[in-house]
Amino acid sequence: MAEAMSRTLNAGSEDASIHYCEPCGNVLAEAYCSDCPEYLCSTCANVHEKQRISRNHKLLRGSAMPSSRPTTPTTSSETGRFQSCPQHPDEELKFFCETHDALCCMACTVLLHQQCNSLKNVVYIPEIVKNYKTGPEYLQLTGELNKTQQLAAKYLTDIEVNIKKVEQLKTDETTKLEKYRSEIKEYVDKRFDELASQVTQLRDNDVSLLKDKHTKTKTIASIVATTKTKLKSCEQTPARLFTESKDTRNLVAQLQVDLAEIAAKSEYQMYSVRQDDQIEAVLKNKDGLARIVMNTRQDMTRKIIIYSTKN
């Protein structure tokens, strides 16, 4: 202990052989794991030798420790297979806690999941992902992605069709207005312009709503396609595929919620131009021509009704 304290007091020197425990960060290393590879203090080294995931690792202590990290570690074949730990950037997420359904690094297993590890619920990822690509979890995830992609494609098609219907609806109803205008042109010019403006506003509101839904759905479809490509590129690297899949599950769930919200909204409002049975009376009436009535039926349609009252 006195020797360790002496080494700590002299840690400010430029001696490249002095190393700190990588999980702890500020304690002098007393051992080196050639399997991980990383420097460990005496406490972390003792834990390392006892926990199931690392008890068979080779530890080098004292003078047997390398003065610098080997340029070609024994686990070089695993380089790039794991993500960096967000809490310990110098560590890789090589382990999975089954208790918390969480990815973790070596530091996490010591500092945050020690109890889980003692219950043998922390596992080394390469040992459990050999058949992950053909396992039920990944198959379910890819199935959900495909389902989400199909839903997005269907909604995109439906929205595009409805946009065309809204445009055609505006065209058809304006044509009717034009026919009525030609029949009573001298009388209806001023009123016609007002009605045409209202019809256009209704169209603009509907198109704006549908285009907004179209943009949101197209964005979701793009995210799904990108996510599938990303997962596909990881299929030859089981550990990477496993970690990416874990990150993707919440994304897929949120995308499905977003699509459900888009589908739940009314597609667009309906309206039509309808000639009143007493149009001849309207032609003789100088006090009124037409009004726009919002239909109260469940389908929320809008109709332009030409009528003959004086209000």
C-alpha positions, 0 to 999 in steps of 0.5 A, spaced: 500 500 500 505 504 501 508 503 494 502 504 491 501 511 495 508 513 493 507 511 485 501 516 486 505 522 489 510 521 483 504 520 478 506 527 475 512 525 472 513 524 464 514 516 465 510 513 460 510 506 464 505 509 469 498 508 467 491 509 470 486 504 471 481 505 465 475 504 469 476 508 475 480 513 471 484 516 477 487 510 480 494 507 478 494 501 475 496 495 478 494 490 473 493 489 465 488 485 462 491 482 455 484 480 453 480 486 454 485 490 453 486 495 459 489 497 465 486 496 472 487 498 479 488 492 484 480 493 486 478 492 479 483 487 477 480 483 483 473 484 481 475 482 474 478 475 476 471 474 480 466 476 475 463 470 470 465 474 464 472 475 465 474 470 470 478 467 464 482 473 462 489 473 463 492 478 467 499 481 467 501 484 474 507 488 476 513 488 472 509 483 467 505 489 465 506 492 458 509 499 459 505 501 453 498 498 450 500 493 445 499 496 438 496 489 436 492 486 442 490 479 442 483 482 441 484 486 435 479 482 431 474 485 435 476 492 433 470 496 430 465 491 432 463 495 438 460 502 440 463 506 444 460 507 451 456 514 452 458 514 459 465 511 459 468 514 452 474 510 452 471 503 453 467 499 448 460 496 449 462 489 449 457 486 454 449 486 455 446 486 462 440 481 461 437 484 468 436 491 465 436 490 458 442 494 457 448 495 453 454 496 458 462 496 458 467 493 462 467 500 467 459 499 467 459 492 469 464 494 475 460 501 477 453 500 475 451 493 474 456 489 479 449 486 483 447 484 476 454 481 474 454 477 481 447 474 479 450 472 472 446 476 468 451 480 465 454 476 458 459 478 453 456 480 447 460 475 442 458 469 446 450 470 445 450 473 438 453 468 433 445 466 431 442 473 433 441 474 425 436 468 425 434 469 432 426 471 434 428 478 436 432 480 430 426 477 425 421 480 429 425 487 428 426 486 421 418 484 420 416 490 424 420 494 419 417 491 413 410 492 416 412 500 418 415 500 411 409 497 408 404 502 412 408 508 410 408 506 402 400 505 403 399 512 406 403 515 401 399 512 396 393 514 399 395 521 401 397 522 393 390 520 391 387 524 395 391 530 393 389 529 386 381 528 388 382 535 392 384 538 386 379 535 381 374 536 386 376 544 386 376 543 378 369 540 378 366 545 383 369 551 379 366 548 373 359 548 376 360 555 378 362 557 371 356 554 368 351 557 373 355 564 372 354 563 364 347 563 365 346 568 370 352 572 368 350 579 369 347 578 376 352 574 379 359 576 377 361 580 384 358 574 388 361 569 384 368 572 385 367 571 393 364 564 392 370 562 388 375 565 393 372 561 398 372 555 394 380 556 393 381 557 400 377 551 402 382 547 397 388 551 400 386 548 407 385 541 405 392 541 400 396 544 406 393 539 411 395 533 406 401 535 404 403 536 411 401 529 412 405 527 406 411 530 408 411 527 415 410 520 412 415 521 406 420 522 412 418 516 416 419 512 409 426 515 408 428 513 416 425 506 415 429 505 409 435 508 412 435 504 418 434 498 414 440 499 410 444 501 416 442 494 419 443 490 413 450 493 413 451 490 420 449 483 418 456 480 417 458 483 424 453 480 429 455 484 435 454 491 431 448 488 429 445 486 436 447 493 438 444 497 432 438 493 433 437 494 440 438 502 439 432 501 433 427 498 437 424 504 440 425 508 433 421 503 430 415 504 435 415 511 435 415 511 427 409 506 428 406 511 433 407 517 428 404 513 422 398 511 427 397 519 428 397 521 421 392 515 419 387 517 425 386 524 422 381 526 417 383 525 410 380 532 407 373 536 407 368 534 402 364 540 398 360 540 392 356 546 388 349 544 388 344 548 384 337 550 388 331 547 385 328 555 385 334 557 381 329 561 376 327 565 383 334 567 384 335 570 377 330 575 379 332 576 386 337 582 387 338 581 394 341 574 394 345 569 390 349 563 394 352 561 401 357 556 403 354 551 408 358 546 412 354 540 412 353 537 419 353 530 417 359 525 419 363 525 413 364 533 414 362 535 407 362 542 405 357 544 399 356 550 396 348 551 395 345 556 390 338 559 393 333 564 392 332 567 399 333 574 401 338 573 406 
